[in-house]
Structures are given as structure tokens and as C-alpha cells.
């Protein structure tokens, strides 16, 4: 599946994204409020984009908890 952890991990590695683990779970909304920049956040078998404090997804995932994310470096 395109949103399986193995597929996401492989894609992120191929694109040179840096994986970061948080010390504890926080909601996607809390993460977005605190982080400026571009990130791919992991939500239980799903990913979303957080860019410049905004959440981009096909549904409102703000209340879902996350513990890892990928840093997307600007070119």
C-alpha cells in the first residue's frame, strides 16, 4: 500500500528526508503550531504534510497523535 510504513520509509530515504523521533506523542495540530518549515508527519499508517504551521491532508488529522516526522529540506 502507498501509505504503509515500509513504503513511506523507502520513499523518504530515497528523497533524502531526515527522520526524527519525538520523546513523547503530540497531536499533529500541536506539532504544526510549534514548527515552521516543511515536514512529513507520521500518523498511524498515514502521512500528512505540515508546512509553515499549516496542516495539509485530505481530512482533518489535527487531533491525531504522532511521534515521528521527516524534515523536508528546502532546495
MOPAC internal coordinates of N, CA, C and O (Angstrom, degrees):
PM7 1SCF
backbone

  N    0.0000 0     0.00 0     0.00 0    0    0    0
  C    1.4495 1     0.00 0     0.00 0    1    0    0
  C    1.5320 1   109.56 1     0.00 0    2    1    0
  O    1.2310 1   120.29 1   -32.69 1    3    2    1
  N    1.3169 1   117.05 1   147.31 1    3    2    1
  C    1.4639 1   119.62 1  -177.37 1    5    3    2
  C    1.5232 1   114.17 1   -66.97 1    6    5    3
  O    1.2310 1   119.92 1   158.89 1    7    6    5
  N    1.3336 1   117.75 1   -21.11 1    7    6    5
  C    1.4620 1   118.82 1   179.91 1    9    7    6
  C    1.5313 1   112.82 1  -107.37 1   10    9    7
  O    1.2310 1   120.51 1  -162.68 1   11   10    9
  N    1.3282 1   116.64 1    17.32 1   11   10    9
  C    1.4663 1   119.79 1   177.71 1   13   11   10
  C    1.5326 1   108.95 1   -72.30 1   14   13   11
  O    1.2310 1   119.94 1   -29.70 1   15   14   13
  N    1.3195 1   117.72 1   150.30 1   15   14   13
  C    1.4723 1   119.83 1   179.29 1   17   15   14
  C    1.5201 1   114.07 1   -55.31 1   18   17   15
  O    1.2310 1   119.70 1   141.73 1   19   18   17
  N    1.3347 1   118.17 1   -38.27 1   19   18   17
  C    1.4747 1   120.72 1   178.98 1   21   19   18
  C    1.5284 1   111.48 1   -63.79 1   22   21   19
  O    1.2310 1   120.43 1   136.90 1   23   22   21
  N    1.3299 1   116.78 1   -43.10 1   23   22   21
  C    1.4622 1   121.06 1  -179.72 1   25   23   22
  C    1.5196 1   110.61 1   -65.87 1   26   25   23
  O    1.2310 1   120.37 1   135.64 1   27   26   25
  N    1.3195 1   116.90 1   -44.36 1   27   26   25
  C    1.4650 1   121.36 1   179.86 1   29   27   26
  C    1.5250 1   110.18 1   -62.22 1   30   29   27
  O    1.2310 1   120.66 1   133.84 1   31   30   29
  N    1.3274 1   116.34 1   -46.16 1   31   30   29
  C    1.4681 1   121.43 1  -179.99 1   33   31   30
  C    1.5264 1   110.90 1   -60.72 1   34   33   31
  O    1.2310 1   120.19 1   136.34 1   35   34   33
  N    1.3142 1   117.24 1   -43.66 1   35   34   33
  C    1.4610 1   122.06 1   179.71 1   37   35   34
  C    1.5286 1   111.15 1   -64.10 1   38   37   35
  O    1.2310 1   120.54 1   134.45 1   39   38   37
  N    1.3336 1   116.57 1   -45.55 1   39   38   37
  C    1.4634 1   121.66 1   179.45 1   41   39   38
  C    1.5297 1   110.33 1   -61.40 1   42   41   39
  O    1.2310 1   120.79 1   132.36 1   43   42   41
  N    1.3342 1   116.10 1   -47.64 1   43   42   41
  C    1.4625 1   120.81 1  -178.30 1   45   43   42
  C    1.5321 1   110.88 1   -61.11 1   46   45   43
  O    1.2310 1   120.50 1   136.89 1   47   46   45
  N    1.3127 1   116.64 1   -43.11 1   47   46   45
  C    1.4632 1   120.87 1   179.45 1   49   47   46
  C    1.5257 1   110.46 1   -63.31 1   50   49   47
  O    1.2310 1   120.46 1   136.64 1   51   50   49
  N    1.3451 1   116.73 1   -43.36 1   51   50   49
  C    1.4567 1   122.40 1   179.73 1   53   51   50
  C    1.5296 1   111.39 1   -61.32 1   54   53   51
  O    1.2310 1   120.25 1   145.46 1   55   54   53
  N    1.3256 1   117.12 1   -34.54 1   55   54   53
  C    1.4686 1   121.97 1  -177.92 1   57   55   54
  C    1.5224 1   113.28 1   -90.22 1   58   57   55
  O    1.2310 1   120.54 1   178.14 1   59   58   57
  N    1.3306 1   116.57 1    -1.86 1   59   58   57
  C    1.4606 1   120.27 1   178.11 1   61   59   58
  C    1.5166 1   114.42 1    77.22 1   62   61   59
  O    1.2310 1   120.14 1  -157.36 1   63   62   61
  N    1.3234 1   117.34 1    22.64 1   63   62   61
  C    1.4605 1   120.60 1   179.26 1   65   63   62
  C    1.5249 1   109.76 1   -75.87 1   66   65   63
  O    1.2310 1   120.87 1   -31.98 1   67   66   65
  N    1.3124 1   115.95 1   148.02 1   67   66   65
  C    1.4537 1   121.85 1  -178.04 1   69   67   66
  C    1.5276 1   109.14 1  -100.12 1   70   69   67
  O    1.2310 1   120.60 1   -57.57 1   71   70   69
  N    1.3546 1   116.46 1   122.43 1   71   70   69
  C    1.4610 1   120.98 1  -179.95 1   73   71   70
  C    1.5240 1   110.02 1   -86.50 1   74   73   71
  O    1.2310 1   121.17 1   -44.85 1   75   74   73
  N    1.3303 1   115.37 1   135.15 1   75   74   73
  C    1.4625 1   122.06 1  -179.92 1   77   75   74
  C    1.5199 1   108.73 1  -128.62 1   78   77   75
  O    1.2310 1   120.63 1   -44.93 1   79   78   77
  N    1.3324 1   116.41 1   135.07 1   79   78   77
  C    1.4607 1   121.70 1   175.23 1   81   79   78
  C    1.5184 1   109.07 1  -106.50 1   82   81   79
  O    1.2310 1   120.84 1   -45.32 1   83   82   81
  N    1.3224 1   116.00 1   134.68 1   83   82   81
  C    1.4642 1   121.64 1   177.18 1   85   83   82
  C    1.5245 1   109.54 1   -86.25 1   86   85   83
  O    1.2310 1   119.62 1   -27.15 1   87   86   85
  N    1.3432 1   118.33 1   152.85 1   87   86   85
  C    1.4629 1   120.00 1   179.90 1   89   87   86
  C    1.5311 1   113.29 1   -68.17 1   90   89   87
  O    1.2310 1   120.44 1   157.06 1   91   90   89
  N    1.3370 1   116.76 1   -22.94 1   91   90   89
  C    1.4629 1   120.81 1   177.94 1   93   91   90
  C    1.5205 1   109.42 1  -150.50 1   94   93   91
  O    1.2310 1   120.62 1   -16.73 1   95   94   93
  N    1.3171 1   116.42 1   163.27 1   95   94   93
  C    1.4595 1   121.00 1   179.42 1   97   95   94
  C    1.5240 1   110.92 1   -70.28 1   98   97   95
  O    1.2310 1   120.67 1   -40.52 1   99   98   97
  N    1.3274 1   116.33 1   139.48 1   99   98   97
  C    1.4614 1   122.45 1   170.78 1  101   99   98
  C    1.5234 1   107.10 1  -135.43 1  102  101   99
  O    1.2310 1   120.52 1   -15.53 1  103  102  101
  N    1.3252 1   116.60 1   164.47 1  103  102  101
  C    1.4628 1   118.80 1   178.08 1  105  103  102
  C    1.5268 1   109.19 1   -79.20 1  106  105  103
  O    1.2310 1   121.42 1   -21.90 1  107  106  105
  N    1.3098 1   114.88 1   158.10 1  107  106  105
  C    1.4658 1   120.81 1   177.61 1  109  107  106
  C    1.5292 1   109.10 1   -60.13 1  110  109  107
  O    1.2310 1   120.02 1   140.51 1  111  110  109
  N    1.3210 1   117.57 1   -39.49 1  111  110  109
  C    1.4675 1   121.65 1   179.40 1  113  111  110
  C    1.5388 1   111.05 1   -62.13 1  114  113  111
  O    1.2310 1   120.26 1   135.97 1  115  114  113
  N    1.3320 1   117.10 1   -44.03 1  115  114  113
  C    1.4673 1   120.53 1   177.89 1  117  115  114
  C    1.5296 1   110.64 1   -61.78 1  118  117  115
  O    1.2310 1   120.82 1   137.28 1  119  118  117
  N    1.3215 1   116.04 1   -42.72 1  119  118  117
  C    1.4637 1   120.78 1   178.70 1  121  119  118
  C    1.5287 1   110.20 1   -61.74 1  122  121  119
  O    1.2310 1   120.34 1   133.87 1  123  122  121
  N    1.3294 1   116.95 1   -46.13 1  123  122  121
  C    1.4608 1   121.09 1  -177.98 1  125  123  122
  C    1.5295 1   111.41 1   -62.76 1  126  125  123
  O    1.2310 1   120.24 1   140.29 1  127  126  125
  N    1.3190 1   117.14 1   -39.71 1  127  126  125
  C    1.4635 1   120.82 1  -179.37 1  129  127  126
  C    1.5225 1   112.11 1   -64.54 1  130  129  127
  O    1.2310 1   119.98 1   150.17 1  131  130  129
  N    1.3274 1   117.65 1   -29.83 1  131  130  129
  C    1.4632 1   122.54 1  -174.82 1  133  131  130
  C    1.5266 1   114.55 1   -96.44 1  134  133  131
  O    1.2310 1   120.13 1   168.81 1  135  134  133
  N    1.3370 1   117.36 1   -11.19 1  135  134  133
  C    1.4678 1   119.05 1  -171.50 1  137  135  134
  C    1.5192 1   112.94 1  -126.86 1  138  137  135
  O    1.2310 1   121.44 1   -61.20 1  139  138  137
  N    1.3276 1   114.85 1   118.80 1  139  138  137
  C    1.4503 1   122.31 1   173.46 1  141  139  138
  C    1.5318 1   106.31 1   -93.83 1  142  141  139
  O    1.2310 1   119.71 1   -33.35 1  143  142  141
  N    1.3001 1   118.16 1   146.65 1  143  142  141
  C    1.4571 1   121.59 1  -176.74 1  145  143  142
  C    1.5168 1   109.34 1   122.12 1  146  145  143
  O    1.2310 1   120.46 1    16.25 1  147  146  145
  N    1.3178 1   116.73 1  -163.75 1  147  146  145
  C    1.4664 1   121.70 1  -178.07 1  149  147  146
  C    1.5200 1   109.43 1  -124.09 1  150  149  147
  O    1.2310 1   121.00 1   -52.02 1  151  150  149
  N    1.3394 1   115.70 1   127.98 1  151  150  149
  C    1.4579 1   122.52 1  -176.08 1  153  151  150
  C    1.5233 1   110.59 1  -140.06 1  154  153  151
  O    1.2310 1   120.88 1   -31.59 1  155  154  153
  N    1.3080 1   115.92 1   148.41 1  155  154  153
  C    1.4561 1   122.77 1   167.94 1  157  155  154
  C    1.5188 1   105.05 1  -105.69 1  158  157  155
  O    1.2310 1   120.14 1   -63.04 1  159  158  157
  N    1.3334 1   117.33 1   116.96 1  159  158  157
  C    1.4633 1   120.50 1  -176.61 1  161  159  158
  C    1.5253 1   109.98 1  -102.09 1  162  161  159
  O    1.2310 1   121.48 1   -39.01 1  163  162  161
  N    1.3324 1   114.77 1   140.99 1  163  162  161
  C    1.4662 1   121.31 1   179.22 1  165  163  162
  C    1.5180 1   109.93 1   -93.05 1  166  165  163
  O    1.2310 1   121.48 1   -55.64 1  167  166  165
  N    1.3148 1   114.78 1   124.36 1  167  166  165
  C    1.4548 1   122.37 1   173.51 1  169  167  166
  C    1.5202 1   104.73 1  -123.16 1  170  169  167
  O    1.2310 1   119.39 1   -48.35 1  171  170  169
  N    1.2602 1   118.77 1   131.65 1  171  170  169
  C    1.4659 1   124.37 1  -179.84 1  173  171  170
  C    1.5363 1   114.12 1   -15.10 1  174  173  171
  O    1.2310 1   120.34 1   -81.96 1  175  174  173
  N    1.3083 1   116.96 1    98.04 1  175  174  173
  C    1.4713 1   124.92 1  -179.70 1  177  175  174
  C    1.5231 1   113.28 1    55.77 1  178  177  175
  O    1.2310 1   120.81 1  -142.80 1  179  178  177
  N    1.3123 1   116.06 1    37.20 1  179  178  177
  C    1.4627 1   121.46 1   178.82 1  181  179  178
  C    1.5215 1   107.23 1  -158.59 1  182  181  179
  O    1.2310 1   120.09 1   -25.80 1  183  182  181
  N    1.3089 1   117.43 1   154.20 1  183  182  181
  C    1.4585 1   121.40 1   173.89 1  185  183  182
  C    1.5219 1   109.07 1  -130.72 1  186  185  183
  O    1.2310 1   121.54 1   -24.61 1  187  186  185
  N    1.3251 1   114.66 1   155.39 1  187  186  185
  C    1.4640 1   121.79 1   176.40 1  189  187  186
  C    1.5281 1   106.88 1  -141.88 1  190  189  187
  O    1.2310 1   120.97 1   -15.08 1  191  190  189
  N    1.3049 1   115.75 1   164.92 1  191  190  189
  C    1.4617 1   121.17 1   177.74 1  193  191  190
  C    1.5312 1   109.05 1  -105.77 1  194  193  191
  O    1.2310 1   121.23 1   -44.37 1  195  194  193
  N    1.3243 1   115.26 1   135.63 1  195  194  193
  C    1.4622 1   121.58 1   170.37 1  197  195  194
  C    1.5201 1   105.57 1  -117.97 1  198  197  195
  O    1.2310 1   121.26 1   -60.25 1  199  198  197
  N    1.3306 1   115.20 1   119.75 1  199  198  197
  C    1.4664 1   119.77 1  -178.44 1  201  199  198
  C    1.5183 1   108.93 1  -135.02 1  202  201  199
  O    1.2310 1   121.23 1   -56.61 1  203  202  201
  N    1.3234 1   115.25 1   123.39 1  203  202  201
  C    1.4571 1   121.84 1   179.12 1  205  203  202
  C    1.5316 1   112.10 1    48.18 1  206  205  203
  O    1.2310 1   121.19 1  -128.95 1  207  206  205
  N    1.3181 1   115.33 1    51.05 1  207  206  205
  C    1.4676 1   124.85 1   176.00 1  209  207  206
  C    1.5253 1   114.63 1    69.73 1  210  209  207
  O    1.2310 1   119.62 1  -166.78 1  211  210  209
  N    1.3202 1   118.34 1    13.22 1  211  210  209
  C    1.4678 1   122.43 1   178.21 1  213  211  210
  C    1.5263 1   109.04 1  -116.38 1  214  213  211
  O    1.2310 1   120.70 1   -35.36 1  215  214  213
  N    1.3377 1   116.27 1   144.64 1  215  214  213
  C    1.4631 1   122.02 1   177.98 1  217  215  214
  C    1.5242 1   108.36 1   -97.87 1  218  217  215
  O    1.2310 1   120.73 1   -50.89 1  219  218  217
  N    1.3162 1   116.22 1   129.11 1  219  218  217
  C    1.4635 1   121.65 1   177.03 1  221  219  218
  C    1.5260 1   108.22 1  -116.98 1  222  221  219
  O    1.2310 1   120.97 1   -63.44 1  223  222  221
  N    1.3100 1   115.75 1   116.56 1  223  222  221
  C    1.4624 1   121.72 1  -178.44 1  225  223  222
  C    1.5274 1   107.57 1  -159.39 1  226  225  223
  O    1.2310 1   120.57 1    -9.83 1  227  226  225
  N    1.3077 1   116.51 1   170.17 1  227  226  225
  C    1.4645 1   120.83 1   178.83 1  229  227  226
  C    1.5208 1   111.94 1   -82.88 1  230  229  227
  O    1.2310 1   120.35 1   171.10 1  231  230  229
  N    1.3353 1   116.93 1    -8.90 1  231  230  229
  C    1.4620 1   122.37 1   177.23 1  233  231  230
  C    1.5221 1   108.07 1  -150.19 1  234  233  231
  O    1.2310 1   119.99 1   -11.83 1  235  234  233
  N    1.3233 1   117.63 1   168.17 1  235  234  233
  C    1.4613 1   122.06 1  -176.97 1  237  235  234
  C    1.5231 1   110.51 1   -79.44 1  238  237  235
  O    1.2310 1   120.70 1   -81.73 1  239  238  237
  N    1.3206 1   116.26 1    98.27 1  239  238  237
  C    1.4615 1   121.90 1  -178.50 1  241  239  238
  C    1.5208 1   112.05 1   -99.86 1  242  241  239
  O    1.2310 1   119.81 1  -169.94 1  243  242  241
  N    1.3160 1   117.97 1    10.06 1  243  242  241
  C    1.4591 1   122.41 1  -174.57 1  245  243  242
  C    1.5132 1   115.49 1   -56.25 1  246  245  243
  O    1.2310 1   119.95 1   148.11 1  247  246  245
  N    1.3363 1   117.70 1   -31.89 1  247  246  245
  C    1.4628 1   120.29 1  -177.93 1  249  247  246
  C    1.5311 1   113.05 1   -87.62 1  250  249  247
  O    1.2310 1   120.13 1   175.70 1  251  250  249
  N    1.3185 1   117.36 1    -4.30 1  251  250  249
  C    1.4676 1   121.10 1  -179.80 1  253  251  250
  C    1.5210 1   110.29 1   -78.83 1  254  253  251
  O    1.2310 1   120.88 1   -32.64 1  255  254  253
  N    1.3376 1   115.93 1   147.36 1  255  254  253
  C    1.4573 1   120.57 1  -178.03 1  257  255  254
  C    1.5216 1   111.34 1   -90.75 1  258  257  255
  O    1.2310 1   121.87 1   -33.39 1  259  258  257
  N    1.3253 1   114.02 1   146.61 1  259  258  257
  C    1.4564 1   121.51 1  -179.72 1  261  259  258
  C    1.5195 1   108.53 1  -136.83 1  262  261  259
  O    1.2310 1   120.91 1   -22.73 1  263  262  261
  N    1.3285 1   115.86 1   157.27 1  263  262  261
  C    1.4586 1   120.26 1   176.39 1  265  263  262
  C    1.5276 1   112.39 1  -134.34 1  266  265  263
  O    1.2310 1   119.97 1   163.62 1  267  266  265
  N    1.3220 1   117.67 1   -16.38 1  267  266  265
  C    1.4613 1   120.62 1   177.75 1  269  267  266
  C    1.5203 1   110.57 1  -130.82 1  270  269  267
  O    1.2310 1   121.52 1   -24.56 1  271  270  269
  N    1.3225 1   114.70 1   155.44 1  271  270  269
  C    1.4622 1   120.93 1   177.64 1  273  271  270
  C    1.5225 1   108.69 1  -154.31 1  274  273  271
  O    1.2310 1   121.29 1   -13.27 1  275  274  273
  N    1.3257 1   115.13 1   166.73 1  275  274  273
  C    1.4652 1   122.21 1   176.01 1  277  275  274
  C    1.5100 1   108.83 1  -116.79 1  278  277  275
  O    1.2310 1   121.21 1   -42.14 1  279  278  277
  N    1.3231 1   115.29 1   137.86 1  279  278  277
  C    1.4526 1   121.63 1   176.67 1  281  279  278
  C    1.5239 1   107.81 1   -89.21 1  282  281  279
  O    1.2310 1   120.71 1   -53.68 1  283  282  281
  N    1.3319 1   116.25 1   126.32 1  283  282  281
  C    1.4617 1   121.90 1   176.42 1  285  283  282
  C    1.5163 1   106.44 1   -99.25 1  286  285  283
  O    1.2310 1   120.76 1   -65.94 1  287  286  285
  N    1.3227 1   116.16 1   114.06 1  287  286  285
  C    1.4603 1   119.91 1  -179.41 1  289  287  286
  C    1.5094 1   110.40 1   -80.91 1  290  289  287
  O    1.2310 1   121.27 1   -41.28 1  291  290  289
  N    1.3446 1   115.17 1   138.72 1  291  290  289
  C    1.4530 1   120.68 1   175.91 1  293  291  290
  C    1.5121 1   109.74 1   -72.36 1  294  293  291
  O    1.2310 1   120.55 1   -36.10 1  295  294  293
  N    1.3199 1   116.56 1   143.90 1  295  294  293
  C    1.4641 1   120.96 1   179.60 1  297  295  294
  C    1.4930 1   111.58 1   -95.05 1  298  297  295
  O    1.2310 1   120.10 1   180.00 1  299  298  297

